[in-house]
Amino acid sequence: MLASSAVHEMSEPDCWRSLALSDLGRLAVVGPDGVDIFPVNYLAAGGAVVFRSAPGAKLAMLAGGADVAFEADGVEEPDRWSVVIHGRAQRLDADDEILASGILDLHPDAPREMNNFVRITPRRISGRRFRGDDRA
């Protein structure tokens, strides 16, 4: 809990703890028409973020590994938080990697078959925490 309305930088362990509280984030990736943002259900575990995807534009943009940004936010009353990861997204193809990631236990909100698995390996992670009731 914060003592003032200031924005506070979060430590890396606090970023991971907060990410584990949510399962919906946003993936930003550069495609042929510029930057696009996709909502994804995710799991934060083992120092990475993993998500499931159906075939389509998002998966095509990630082919061969892509530099991405990922953001998730949430509320821990009375505070709010936001965590941003910059890293590389790679499709998981090996059964042992998929099983070890825990992603099979994540069931996306979208009503589609999502049998492609992607891991974001962070290069940088940062987070901010601020009082939710201090609005300008």
N, C-alpha and C positions, 0 to 999 in steps of 0.2 A: 504494500500500500504506500502511496506517495504522500509526503507531508506538504507539498505545495503544488501549484499548478504548472510548474516547469516541466519541460520534456526531459526525460532521463534516458540516457543510452543504456541499453541492456547488455549484459555480458553474454558471451557465446553460450554458456550453459543455460542462462535464463531464456535466450532465444529458443533453444531446443525444447526446454520445458514448456514454453508458451505454444510452440508449434504442435506439441503433443496434445494440447487442449482442443484443437480444432481439426477439421477434416476437409475444409473447403478453402481453396486458395486460387490464385490467378497466375497463369503461366504467360510470360511475355517472350515472344520469339520473333526473329526477323525472317520474313518470307519474301517472295518475289515482289510483293506490293508494299513492302515496308513492315513495320512492327505490327504484330497482331497480339491480342490478349485472349486467353481461353480460361474459363473457369474449370477447375479440376478438383475432384475429391482426391485427397492425398493421405499418405501415412508418413510420419517423420520417425525414422528409426535408424540406428546404426550410423549416425552422422550423415544421413542422406535423406532425400525426400523421394518417395516413389508414388506413382499413380498409374492408373489403367486408362487405356484409350481405345476407342473404336478406330478403324481405318478412316482416313480422311485427310483434310488439309493439315491439321496439327501434326499428325504422325509423319506426313510427307516432309514437313518443315524440319522435323527432328532427325530425318534419315541421315545416317553416317555420323551422328553426334552434332550437336548444335550448342552454341553459347546461348544461354537463356537467363532470364531473371524470373524469380518466383516470389510472390508476396502472399502472406496470409495475415489476418488480423483478428482480433477478438476482444472480449470483455472479461475482466476479472474484477467485478465490482469492488470499489468504485472506479477502478482504473481501466484504461483501454491500452491495447498494445498493437504493434505492427512489426513484422519481421520480414526482411528482404534477403533473399539468397541470390547471389550471382554465381553461376557455375556452368557445368556442361551436362546436357541431357543425353543419355544413351539408352537405346532400347535393350531390354534384357531378353536374351534368347535362350540362355542355358537354363535347363530345369532347376539345377541346384541354386543358381542365382535367384531365380523367381521364388523358389520355396524359402530361401534364407531371408529374402527381403520382407516377408510377411504380407505382401500385397494381395495374396489370395484371400485374406481375411477382410479386405476392404471392398465394400459393395457400393459402387458409385450411385449417385442419385439419378443419373440419366437412364432412361428405360431402353438401353441398347446393349448389344453384346460388346463388351470391352475386354477383348482377349489379347491386347498388346500391353506390355508392361515397360515402364520407363523409369529410370533412376536419374535424379539430378544430384550430381556430386558437386558440393560447394567449393568455390575458390574463396568466397568471402560471404560472411553472414553478418547482418547487423539488425538491431532492433531498437525500438523506442517505446517507452511507456509514458502515459500521461493521464491526468485526471479526467475522467469522462464527463464530469459535470461542469467543467470550466470551458464554456463555449463563448466565443466572442460575439 
